[in-house]
């Protein structure tokens, strides 16, 4: 999660769908925590638009 570089939490799942669902829960919890603390949400980062090349 590039918008949260300071976070130390990770998520996983047995399938891609399960991992994505768990990741969404983590994001929602971070947003809720920041809102409760009155902190601003991080600005979105732009990811590369071209596919990465692997050597």
mmJSON file of the N, C-alpha and C atoms, coordinates in Angstrom:
{"data_MODEL":{"atom_site":{
"group_PDB":["ATOM","ATOM","ATOM","ATOM","ATOM","ATOM","ATOM","ATOM","ATOM","ATOM","ATOM","ATOM","ATOM","ATOM","ATOM","ATOM","ATOM","ATOM","ATOM","ATOM","ATOM","ATOM","ATOM","ATOM","ATOM","ATOM","ATOM","ATOM","ATOM","ATOM","ATOM","ATOM","ATOM","ATOM","ATOM","ATOM","ATOM","ATOM","ATOM","ATOM","ATOM","ATOM","ATOM","ATOM","ATOM","ATOM","ATOM","ATOM","ATOM","ATOM","ATOM","ATOM","ATOM","ATOM","ATOM","ATOM","ATOM","ATOM","ATOM","ATOM","ATOM","ATOM","ATOM","ATOM","ATOM","ATOM","ATOM","ATOM","ATOM","ATOM","ATOM","ATOM","ATOM","ATOM","ATOM","ATOM","ATOM","ATOM","ATOM","ATOM","ATOM","ATOM","ATOM","ATOM","ATOM","ATOM","ATOM","ATOM","ATOM","ATOM","ATOM","ATOM","ATOM","ATOM","ATOM","ATOM","ATOM","ATOM","ATOM","ATOM","ATOM","ATOM","ATOM","ATOM","ATOM","ATOM","ATOM","ATOM","ATOM","ATOM","ATOM","ATOM","ATOM","ATOM","ATOM","ATOM","ATOM","ATOM","ATOM","ATOM","ATOM","ATOM","ATOM","ATOM","ATOM","ATOM","ATOM","ATOM","ATOM","ATOM","ATOM","ATOM","ATOM","ATOM","ATOM","ATOM","ATOM","ATOM","ATOM","ATOM","ATOM","ATOM","ATOM","ATOM","ATOM","ATOM","ATOM","ATOM","ATOM","ATOM","ATOM","ATOM","ATOM","ATOM","ATOM","ATOM","ATOM","ATOM","ATOM","ATOM","ATOM","ATOM","ATOM","ATOM","ATOM"],
"id":[1,2,3,4,5,6,7,8,9,10,11,12,13,14,15,16,17,18,19,20,21,22,23,24,25,26,27,28,29,30,31,32,33,34,35,36,37,38,39,40,41,42,43,44,45,46,47,48,49,50,51,52,53,54,55,56,57,58,59,60,61,62,63,64,65,66,67,68,69,70,71,72,73,74,75,76,77,78,79,80,81,82,83,84,85,86,87,88,89,90,91,92,93,94,95,96,97,98,99,100,101,102,103,104,105,106,107,108,109,110,111,112,113,114,115,116,117,118,119,120,121,122,123,124,125,126,127,128,129,130,131,132,133,134,135,136,137,138,139,140,141,142,143,144,145,146,147,148,149,150,151,152,153,154,155,156,157,158,159,160,161,162,163,164,165],
"type_symbol":["N","C","C","N","C","C","N","C","C","N","C","C","N","C","C","N","C","C","N","C","C","N","C","C","N","C","C","N","C","C","N","C","C","N","C","C","N","C","C","N","C","C","N","C","C","N","C","C","N","C","C","N","C","C","N","C","C","N","C","C","N","C","C","N","C","C","N","C","C","N","C","C","N","C","C","N","C","C","N","C","C","N","C","C","N","C","C","N","C","C","N","C","C","N","C","C","N","C","C","N","C","C","N","C","C","N","C","C","N","C","C","N","C","C","N","C","C","N","C","C","N","C","C","N","C","C","N","C","C","N","C","C","N","C","C","N","C","C","N","C","C","N","C","C","N","C","C","N","C","C","N","C","C","N","C","C","N","C","C","N","C","C","N","C","C"],
"label_atom_id":["N","CA","C","N","CA","C","N","CA","C","N","CA","C","N","CA","C","N","CA","C","N","CA","C","N","CA","C","N","CA","C","N","CA","C","N","CA","C","N","CA","C","N","CA","C","N","CA","C","N","CA","C","N","CA","C","N","CA","C","N","CA","C","N","CA","C","N","CA","C","N","CA","C","N","CA","C","N","CA","C","N","CA","C","N","CA","C","N","CA","C","N","CA","C","N","CA","C","N","CA","C","N","CA","C","N","CA","C","N","CA","C","N","CA","C","N","CA","C","N","CA","C","N","CA","C","N","CA","C","N","CA","C","N","CA","C","N","CA","C","N","CA","C","N","CA","C","N","CA","C","N","CA","C","N","CA","C","N","CA","C","N","CA","C","N","CA","C","N","CA","C","N","CA","C","N","CA","C","N","CA","C","N","CA","C","N","CA","C","N","CA","C"],
"label_alt_id":[null,null,null,null,null,null,null,null,null,null,null,null,null,null,null,null,null,null,null,null,null,null,null,null,null,null,null,null,null,null,null,null,null,null,null,null,null,null,null,null,null,null,null,null,null,null,null,null,null,null,null,null,null,null,null,null,null,null,null,null,null,null,null,null,null,null,null,null,null,null,null,null,null,null,null,null,null,null,null,null,null,null,null,null,null,null,null,null,null,null,null,null,null,null,null,null,null,null,null,null,null,null,null,null,null,null,null,null,null,null,null,null,null,null,null,null,null,null,null,null,null,null,null,null,null,null,null,null,null,null,null,null,null,null,null,null,null,null,null,null,null,null,null,null,null,null,null,null,null,null,null,null,null,null,null,null,null,null,null,null,null,null,null,null,null],
"label_comp_id":["UNK","UNK","UNK","UNK","UNK","UNK","UNK","UNK","UNK","UNK","UNK","UNK","UNK","UNK","UNK","UNK","UNK","UNK","UNK","UNK","UNK","UNK","UNK","UNK","UNK","UNK","UNK","UNK","UNK","UNK","UNK","UNK","UNK","UNK","UNK","UNK","UNK","UNK","UNK","UNK","UNK","UNK","UNK","UNK","UNK","UNK","UNK","UNK","UNK","UNK","UNK","UNK","UNK","UNK","UNK","UNK","UNK","UNK","UNK","UNK","UNK","UNK","UNK","UNK","UNK","UNK","UNK","UNK","UNK","UNK","UNK","UNK","UNK","UNK","UNK","UNK","UNK","UNK","UNK","UNK","UNK","UNK","UNK","UNK","UNK","UNK","UNK","UNK","UNK","UNK","UNK","UNK","UNK","UNK","UNK","UNK","UNK","UNK","UNK","UNK","UNK","UNK","UNK","UNK","UNK","UNK","UNK","UNK","UNK","UNK","UNK","UNK","UNK","UNK","UNK","UNK","UNK","UNK","UNK","UNK","UNK","UNK","UNK","UNK","UNK","UNK","UNK","UNK","UNK","UNK","UNK","UNK","UNK","UNK","UNK","UNK","UNK","UNK","UNK","UNK","UNK","UNK","UNK","UNK","UNK","UNK","UNK","UNK","UNK","UNK","UNK","UNK","UNK","UNK","UNK","UNK","UNK","UNK","UNK","UNK","UNK","UNK","UNK","UNK","UNK"],
"label_asym_id":["A","A","A","A","A","A","A","A","A","A","A","A","A","A","A","A","A","A","A","A","A","A","A","A","A","A","A","A","A","A","A","A","A","A","A","A","A","A","A","A","A","A","A","A","A","A","A","A","A","A","A","A","A","A","A","A","A","A","A","A","A","A","A","A","A","A","A","A","A","A","A","A","A","A","A","A","A","A","A","A","A","A","A","A","A","A","A","A","A","A","A","A","A","A","A","A","A","A","A","A","A","A","A","A","A","A","A","A","A","A","A","A","A","A","A","A","A","A","A","A","A","A","A","A","A","A","A","A","A","A","A","A","A","A","A","A","A","A","A","A","A","A","A","A","A","A","A","A","A","A","A","A","A","A","A","A","A","A","A","A","A","A","A","A","A"],
"label_entity_id":["1","1","1","1","1","1","1","1","1","1","1","1","1","1","1","1","1","1","1","1","1","1","1","1","1","1","1","1","1","1","1","1","1","1","1","1","1","1","1","1","1","1","1","1","1","1","1","1","1","1","1","1","1","1","1","1","1","1","1","1","1","1","1","1","1","1","1","1","1","1","1","1","1","1","1","1","1","1","1","1","1","1","1","1","1","1","1","1","1","1","1","1","1","1","1","1","1","1","1","1","1","1","1","1","1","1","1","1","1","1","1","1","1","1","1","1","1","1","1","1","1","1","1","1","1","1","1","1","1","1","1","1","1","1","1","1","1","1","1","1","1","1","1","1","1","1","1","1","1","1","1","1","1","1","1","1","1","1","1","1","1","1","1","1","1"],
"label_seq_id":[1,1,1,2,2,2,3,3,3,4,4,4,5,5,5,6,6,6,7,7,7,8,8,8,9,9,9,10,10,10,11,11,11,12,12,12,13,13,13,14,14,14,15,15,15,16,16,16,17,17,17,18,18,18,19,19,19,20,20,20,21,21,21,22,22,22,23,23,23,24,24,24,25,25,25,26,26,26,27,27,27,28,28,28,29,29,29,30,30,30,31,31,31,32,32,32,33,33,33,34,34,34,35,35,35,36,36,36,37,37,37,38,38,38,39,39,39,40,40,40,41,41,41,42,42,42,43,43,43,44,44,44,45,45,45,46,46,46,47,47,47,48,48,48,49,49,49,50,50,50,51,51,51,52,52,52,53,53,53,54,54,54,55,55,55],
"pdbx_PDB_ins_code":[null,null,null,null,null,null,null,null,null,null,null,null,null,null,null,null,null,null,null,null,null,null,null,null,null,null,null,null,null,null,null,null,null,null,null,null,null,null,null,null,null,null,null,null,null,null,null,null,null,null,null,null,null,null,null,null,null,null,null,null,null,null,null,null,null,null,null,null,null,null,null,null,null,null,null,null,null,null,null,null,null,null,null,null,null,null,null,null,null,null,null,null,null,null,null,null,null,null,null,null,null,null,null,null,null,null,null,null,null,null,null,null,null,null,null,null,null,null,null,null,null,null,null,null,null,null,null,null,null,null,null,null,null,null,null,null,null,null,null,null,null,null,null,null,null,null,null,null,null,null,null,null,null,null,null,null,null,null,null,null,null,null,null,null,null],
"Cartn_x":[0.836,0.0,0.887,1.187,2.13,1.691,0.394,-0.065,0.213,0.54,0.803,2.198,3.263,4.609,5.077,4.476,4.894,4.25,3.246,2.53,3.348,3.177,3.938,3.066,1.787,0.876,0.885,0.651,0.59,-0.665,-1.098,-2.249,-1.977,-2.687,-2.512,-3.807,-3.828,-4.98,-4.609,-5.459,-5.205,-5.394,-6.193,-6.412,-6.17,-6.03,-5.868,-7.074,-8.266,-9.482,-9.53,-9.129,-9.117,-8.093,-6.912,-5.89,-6.365,-7.013,-7.527,-8.607,-9.48,-10.54,-9.932,-8.93,-8.258,-7.535,-6.924,-6.258,-7.245,-8.425,-9.456,-9.842,-9.938,-10.269,-9.186,-7.922,-6.815,-6.897,-7.149,-7.262,-8.401,-9.547,-10.685,-10.355,-9.633,-9.266,-8.313,-7.364,-6.443,-7.181,-8.088,-8.856,-9.672,-10.317,-11.106,-10.23,-9.058,-8.144,-7.697,-7.306,-6.861,-7.987,-9.196,-10.33,-10.623,-10.563,-10.806,-9.757,-8.517,-7.436,-7.388,-8.285,-8.322,-7.16,-6.543,-5.404,-5.904,-5.211,-5.639,-5.278,-6.047,-5.725,-4.523,-3.665,-2.514,-2.976,-2.18,-2.495,-2.164,-2.993,-2.725,-1.415,-0.719,0.517,0.221,0.887,0.735,1.683,1.148,1.96,2.311,3.361,3.739,2.586,2.437,1.381,1.863,3.171,3.726,4.033,3.903,4.253,5.729,6.019,7.403,8.072,9.338,10.089,10.976,10.979,11.789,12.955,14.15,15.353,15.48],
"Cartn_y":[-1.17,0.0,1.24,1.774,2.896,4.135,4.335,5.505,5.401,4.227,4.008,3.404,4.12,3.526,3.234,3.879,3.718,2.523,1.958,0.861,-0.426,-1.242,-2.492,-3.726,-3.528,-4.655,-5.255,-6.531,-7.252,-8.119,-8.484,-9.368,-10.417,-11.497,-12.574,-13.378,-14.333,-15.207,-16.438,-17.421,-18.655,-18.447,-17.438,-17.108,-15.615,-15.189,-13.768,-12.991,-13.515,-12.843,-12.662,-13.693,-13.616,-12.587,-12.572,-11.589,-10.171,-9.975,-8.648,-8.209,-9.114,-8.803,-8.425,-9.186,-8.881,-7.542,-7.243,-5.959,-4.812,-4.978,-3.946,-3.678,-4.72,-4.547,-3.741,-4.005,-3.274,-1.793,-1.51,-0.12,0.579,-0.072,0.525,0.813,-0.075,0.133,1.323,1.469,2.609,3.921,3.951,5.169,5.539,4.569,4.819,5.346,4.747,5.17,6.617,6.952,8.305,9.311,8.968,9.864,10.071,9.008,9.122,10.002,9.943,10.748,12.153,12.453,13.77,14.04,12.984,13.127,13.06,13.767,13.72,12.389,12.034,10.839,11.151,10.18,10.435,10.698,11.49,11.754,10.519,10.178,9.013,9.176,8.095,8.089,7.517,8.037,7.53,6.344,5.254,4.079,4.108,3.411,3.411,2.954,3.62,3.243,2.196,2.09,1.072,-0.18,-1.348,-2.58,-2.581,-3.105,-3.229,-4.353,-4.156,-5.206,-5.93,-7.227,-8.045,-8.571,-8.417,-8.859,-10.356],
"Cartn_z":[0.0,0.0,0.0,-1.168,-1.253,-0.483,-0.272,0.464,1.961,2.432,3.849,4.043,3.653,3.723,5.138,6.128,7.507,8.19,7.58,8.243,8.184,9.19,9.29,9.108,8.83,8.731,7.33,7.257,5.992,6.015,4.853,4.763,3.702,3.789,2.818,2.748,1.885,1.763,0.964,0.992,0.246,-1.248,-1.61,-3.011,-3.199,-4.454,-4.737,-4.225,-4.442,-4.018,-2.499,-1.776,-0.317,0.158,-0.449,-0.079,-0.379,-1.527,-1.879,-0.891,-0.501,0.463,1.812,2.244,3.511,3.427,2.284,2.096,2.183,1.634,1.704,3.152,3.954,5.375,6.091,5.755,6.367,5.994,4.718,4.269,5.002,5.098,5.792,7.254,7.911,9.309,9.442,8.514,8.558,8.348,7.39,7.12,8.359,8.956,10.16,11.294,11.488,12.547,12.324,11.082,10.797,11.016,10.616,10.809,12.289,13.075,14.519,15.182,14.685,15.251,14.653,13.722,13.109,12.173,11.681,10.765,9.326,8.423,7.019,6.37,5.368,4.593,3.71,3.462,2.596,1.167,0.449,-0.955,-1.772,-2.749,-3.595,-4.355,-4.536,-5.31,-6.684,-7.656,-9.013,-9.203,-9.665,-9.958,-11.44,-11.844,-13.259,-14.148,-15.293,-16.214,-17.211,-17.371,-18.256,-17.449,-18.052,-17.325,-16.952,-15.774,-15.341,-16.106,-16.418,-17.117,-16.122,-16.195,-15.317,-16.129,-15.582,-16.3,-16.298],
"occupancy":[1.0,1.0,1.0,1.0,1.0,1.0,1.0,1.0,1.0,1.0,1.0,1.0,1.0,1.0,1.0,1.0,1.0,1.0,1.0,1.0,1.0,1.0,1.0,1.0,1.0,1.0,1.0,1.0,1.0,1.0,1.0,1.0,1.0,1.0,1.0,1.0,1.0,1.0,1.0,1.0,1.0,1.0,1.0,1.0,1.0,1.0,1.0,1.0,1.0,1.0,1.0,1.0,1.0,1.0,1.0,1.0,1.0,1.0,1.0,1.0,1.0,1.0,1.0,1.0,1.0,1.0,1.0,1.0,1.0,1.0,1.0,1.0,1.0,1.0,1.0,1.0,1.0,1.0,1.0,1.0,1.0,1.0,1.0,1.0,1.0,1.0,1.0,1.0,1.0,1.0,1.0,1.0,1.0,1.0,1.0,1.0,1.0,1.0,1.0,1.0,1.0,1.0,1.0,1.0,1.0,1.0,1.0,1.0,1.0,1.0,1.0,1.0,1.0,1.0,1.0,1.0,1.0,1.0,1.0,1.0,1.0,1.0,1.0,1.0,1.0,1.0,1.0,1.0,1.0,1.0,1.0,1.0,1.0,1.0,1.0,1.0,1.0,1.0,1.0,1.0,1.0,1.0,1.0,1.0,1.0,1.0,1.0,1.0,1.0,1.0,1.0,1.0,1.0,1.0,1.0,1.0,1.0,1.0,1.0,1.0,1.0,1.0,1.0,1.0,1.0],
"B_iso_or_equiv":[0.0,0.0,0.0,0.0,0.0,0.0,0.0,0.0,0.0,0.0,0.0,0.0,0.0,0.0,0.0,0.0,0.0,0.0,0.0,0.0,0.0,0.0,0.0,0.0,0.0,0.0,0.0,0.0,0.0,0.0,0.0,0.0,0.0,0.0,0.0,0.0,0.0,0.0,0.0,0.0,0.0,0.0,0.0,0.0,0.0,0.0,0.0,0.0,0.0,0.0,0.0,0.0,0.0,0.0,0.0,0.0,0.0,0.0,0.0,0.0,0.0,0.0,0.0,0.0,0.0,0.0,0.0,0.0,0.0,0.0,0.0,0.0,0.0,0.0,0.0,0.0,0.0,0.0,0.0,0.0,0.0,0.0,0.0,0.0,0.0,0.0,0.0,0.0,0.0,0.0,0.0,0.0,0.0,0.0,0.0,0.0,0.0,0.0,0.0,0.0,0.0,0.0,0.0,0.0,0.0,0.0,0.0,0.0,0.0,0.0,0.0,0.0,0.0,0.0,0.0,0.0,0.0,0.0,0.0,0.0,0.0,0.0,0.0,0.0,0.0,0.0,0.0,0.0,0.0,0.0,0.0,0.0,0.0,0.0,0.0,0.0,0.0,0.0,0.0,0.0,0.0,0.0,0.0,0.0,0.0,0.0,0.0,0.0,0.0,0.0,0.0,0.0,0.0,0.0,0.0,0.0,0.0,0.0,0.0,0.0,0.0,0.0,0.0,0.0,0.0],
"pdbx_formal_charge":[null,null,null,null,null,null,null,null,null,null,null,null,null,null,null,null,null,null,null,null,null,null,null,null,null,null,null,null,null,null,null,null,null,null,null,null,null,null,null,null,null,null,null,null,null,null,null,null,null,null,null,null,null,null,null,null,null,null,null,null,null,null,null,null,null,null,null,null,null,null,null,null,null,null,null,null,null,null,null,null,null,null,null,null,null,null,null,null,null,null,null,null,null,null,null,null,null,null,null,null,null,null,null,null,null,null,null,null,null,null,null,null,null,null,null,null,null,null,null,null,null,null,null,null,null,null,null,null,null,null,null,null,null,null,null,null,null,null,null,null,null,null,null,null,null,null,null,null,null,null,null,null,null,null,null,null,null,null,null,null,null,null,null,null,null],
"auth_seq_id":[1,1,1,2,2,2,3,3,3,4,4,4,5,5,5,6,6,6,7,7,7,8,8,8,9,9,9,10,10,10,11,11,11,12,12,12,13,13,13,14,14,14,15,15,15,16,16,16,17,17,17,18,18,18,19,19,19,20,20,20,21,21,21,22,22,22,23,23,23,24,24,24,25,25,25,26,26,26,27,27,27,28,28,28,29,29,29,30,30,30,31,31,31,32,32,32,33,33,33,34,34,34,35,35,35,36,36,36,37,37,37,38,38,38,39,39,39,40,40,40,41,41,41,42,42,42,43,43,43,44,44,44,45,45,45,46,46,46,47,47,47,48,48,48,49,49,49,50,50,50,51,51,51,52,52,52,53,53,53,54,54,54,55,55,55],
"auth_comp_id":["UNK","UNK","UNK","UNK","UNK","UNK","UNK","UNK","UNK","UNK","UNK","UNK","UNK","UNK","UNK","UNK","UNK","UNK","UNK","UNK","UNK","UNK","UNK","UNK","UNK","UNK","UNK","UNK","UNK","UNK","UNK","UNK","UNK","UNK","UNK","UNK","UNK","UNK","UNK","UNK","UNK","UNK","UNK","UNK","UNK","UNK","UNK","UNK","UNK","UNK","UNK","UNK","UNK","UNK","UNK","UNK","UNK","UNK","UNK","UNK","UNK","UNK","UNK","UNK","UNK","UNK","UNK","UNK","UNK","UNK","UNK","UNK","UNK","UNK","UNK","UNK","UNK","UNK","UNK","UNK","UNK","UNK","UNK","UNK","UNK","UNK","UNK","UNK","UNK","UNK","UNK","UNK","UNK","UNK","UNK","UNK","UNK","UNK","UNK","UNK","UNK","UNK","UNK","UNK","UNK","UNK","UNK","UNK","UNK","UNK","UNK","UNK","UNK","UNK","UNK","UNK","UNK","UNK","UNK","UNK","UNK","UNK","UNK","UNK","UNK","UNK","UNK","UNK","UNK","UNK","UNK","UNK","UNK","UNK","UNK","UNK","UNK","UNK","UNK","UNK","UNK","UNK","UNK","UNK","UNK","UNK","UNK","UNK","UNK","UNK","UNK","UNK","UNK","UNK","UNK","UNK","UNK","UNK","UNK","UNK","UNK","UNK","UNK","UNK","UNK"],
"auth_asym_id":["A","A","A","A","A","A","A","A","A","A","A","A","A","A","A","A","A","A","A","A","A","A","A","A","A","A","A","A","A","A","A","A","A","A","A","A","A","A","A","A","A","A","A","A","A","A","A","A","A","A","A","A","A","A","A","A","A","A","A","A","A","A","A","A","A","A","A","A","A","A","A","A","A","A","A","A","A","A","A","A","A","A","A","A","A","A","A","A","A","A","A","A","A","A","A","A","A","A","A","A","A","A","A","A","A","A","A","A","A","A","A","A","A","A","A","A","A","A","A","A","A","A","A","A","A","A","A","A","A","A","A","A","A","A","A","A","A","A","A","A","A","A","A","A","A","A","A","A","A","A","A","A","A","A","A","A","A","A","A","A","A","A","A","A","A"],
"auth_atom_id":["N","CA","C","N","CA","C","N","CA","C","N","CA","C","N","CA","C","N","CA","C","N","CA","C","N","CA","C","N","CA","C","N","CA","C","N","CA","C","N","CA","C","N","CA","C","N","CA","C","N","CA","C","N","CA","C","N","CA","C","N","CA","C","N","CA","C","N","CA","C","N","CA","C","N","CA","C","N","CA","C","N","CA","C","N","CA","C","N","CA","C","N","CA","C","N","CA","C","N","CA","C","N","CA","C","N","CA","C","N","CA","C","N","CA","C","N","CA","C","N","CA","C","N","CA","C","N","CA","C","N","CA","C","N","CA","C","N","CA","C","N","CA","C","N","CA","C","N","CA","C","N","CA","C","N","CA","C","N","CA","C","N","CA","C","N","CA","C","N","CA","C","N","CA","C","N","CA","C","N","CA","C","N","CA","C","N","CA","C","N","CA","C"],
"pdbx_PDB_model_num":[1,1,1,1,1,1,1,1,1,1,1,1,1,1,1,1,1,1,1,1,1,1,1,1,1,1,1,1,1,1,1,1,1,1,1,1,1,1,1,1,1,1,1,1,1,1,1,1,1,1,1,1,1,1,1,1,1,1,1,1,1,1,1,1,1,1,1,1,1,1,1,1,1,1,1,1,1,1,1,1,1,1,1,1,1,1,1,1,1,1,1,1,1,1,1,1,1,1,1,1,1,1,1,1,1,1,1,1,1,1,1,1,1,1,1,1,1,1,1,1,1,1,1,1,1,1,1,1,1,1,1,1,1,1,1,1,1,1,1,1,1,1,1,1,1,1,1,1,1,1,1,1,1,1,1,1,1,1,1,1,1,1,1,1,1]
}}}
